[in-house]
Amino acid sequence: MRNTLLAVISSVSLAIWGCHTNRIAVPGPDGSPPVGGNGEAGGATATGGDTASGGAAGGVIGGATGGVTGTGGAEVGGATVIGGTTATGGVTSEAGASASGGAAATGGLTATGGTAVGGTTATGGAPACPPDVSQITGWPCTEGLTCEYGTDPRPSCRMRATCTGGTWSILMAKCAGLPPVTCPATREAAAGQSCPTQDACCTYADLTCDCTNCFTGPVSGCAGAPTWHCDVPNADAACPAGIPLLGSACTTADKTCRYVCGTDGARLCKQGAWYSASGGPCPVSSRRAKKNILYLGEAERQRVAEDLARFKLATYAYRDPALGDRRYLGFIIEDVPGSPAVDRDGTMVDLYGYTSMLVAAVQAQGEALAKLQTELAHVKRRLRVK
């Protein structure tokens, strides 16, 4: 039967700590500590800790009317629903059990009384995804569409319903709770400041701050005391500031908004809804990941060095108020269009390419110095002969 709930895929236990797995945005009221650190709104502690009474670490609360109940946080995700019957002793309606916090419509699971996707409207006025997952079983199944629900800042810990082969399937992951923390009042107040608990998370509007002592980039590692590492808004004004939920509404067809590298690091606007898209390859240096390798010769290294010498260095402050008035040293990407030091989407520096240009410049200078030393040696020998 088409458009019926195939299964709630469960028992996917994820050892995920910290909130910046993909830096998904979640709402936070007036800069206050997030409502729901691990479960949905109303199921998690305000400080971002484990779920409270009746909460669910897996993203769905099993209430008194059905599903799995629990005091101190029920880990829903071990229950499998096939064809609308609850496997864990809940009250079954037409097609599933209603969850705490909302009434089931035609059946299915109600996601903590919230409208995570919000009943977003696709092209032609028809909603791409229902406002909550309880309505998914009777919803038109658009092949390849994923509807994402929940407020957990870790995307792998959110509920997703995906249409494949004319049938909806739901995935619920079981994740460890986020550590409790008292969040700074604003993202601006948090950014770069010391924080007390490794892997704690605070959310502000649709941007997230993670308490960590780890860093990523061309060089990754962990060292020192943890500080708040905060998202910055997408530099493209036509994109949402933070990465949007899959299946939520969008208006600019074929618009791609990139947030992080990797397979799910971007969003593509298609048929009025956001679809998952690749954020581009993350820097990988192994030969196994590359093809058509061409090494630079002396003349090419010299050309790269000359290009780099034309970069106009500047100091500047960022517009993002969370970064304050601190001045930074660097270059402006609009000054060097087409440079290997600029990421392919033209909105950020490609640190891997920039570093490689610096290496080429050092090599070219070394080669030039070696030639001068050779010439100097010849001159010295001629002088000794005379």
C-alpha positions, 0 to 999 in steps of 0.5 A: 500500500502506497504512502503507508508507514513502512517502519520505524527503524530503531536501535540505532545507538550513536556515540555522539557527543557535542552539538556540532556534528553538522552544526544544525541550528535549533531555536532558543527563546530570546538567547536563553538556554535551549529548550530541549538539549537532547529530546524535543521541546518540552522533553529536555532540560532547559540547560541542554541536559538529558530528557526530563520526566516523560522526555525521550532521548530518541526524539519522540516522547512516549506519553501516557496514551501510547508508546513508551513511557518513562520518568527521567527520560524514555529512550524511544527508538527501540520500538518498531512500528510496521503497518501502524501497530505499536510493538511496545505496548502503546495504545494503537489508533488507526495507524500508530500511537499518539505521543505525549504533547500532541494529538495524533491525526490519522495515526502515526507518531506525534513528535513532542507536540511541535511542528518541527517542519511546520507544514511547509508549502512546496511549489504549487501550494501543496505542503512538501512535508506534514507539520508533524510526523503523525500525519506522514502515513497519509501524506503524498510520498514524493520520491527522494524527499526527506522530512526532518523533525526535531530540535536536537542540534545533532542532525544524526539524532533527529527523526527523519521520514524518507520517501523511497519506492512510494513508501515512507520510512522513519528513522529514529536514532538513540543518542546520548544526552548532552551535558547540562550547562548554563548558556550565556545570554547571547551568541555574541556573549558566548563566542570565543569565551571559556566554557565549563563543560566539554561538548555542551551545547547552546542554541540561539535562533538558528545558530549553535555554539559548542563547548569544545577544545577541538578545532578542525581545518587543514590541521585538526586536533584538541588542546587546551581549555574548552571555549565556545565555538559558535556558528556564523550566519551563512555568508550568502544573504539568499540562504538561511543563516543556519542549515535548514531542516530537510523538507522545510520550505524554500522559494528559490528553485535550484538554489544551493546553500553550503554550510560545511563540507561533506555529503550532507553539508549543503541544502538544495531548493527543489520543488519548494523544499530543501533537499540534502546536497553535498557540501563539497569534498573535505580536504583529503590528502591521500593518493587513494582519494585523487586522480589525474595528479599533475606535479607543478614544475619550476615555472608553475611554482614561480607563477603561483608565487607571483600570484600570491605576491599580488594578494593585498593583505588587509586588516578587518572586522567581521559584520557578525556581532558575535565576533565583536570588534576584533581586527583580523589579518587576511585578504578579501576574496573578491580581490582575487577571483578564480584563485586556488585560495578561494573556495569553489562557491566563492564565499570563503577561503580554501585554507588547503589551497591557500596553504599550498600556494604558500608552500609553492611560494616558499619552494620558488624562493628556495629555488631562486636562492639556490641559483643565486648561491650558485652564481655567487660561488662562481663569482668567488671562484673567478675572483680567486683565480684572478 
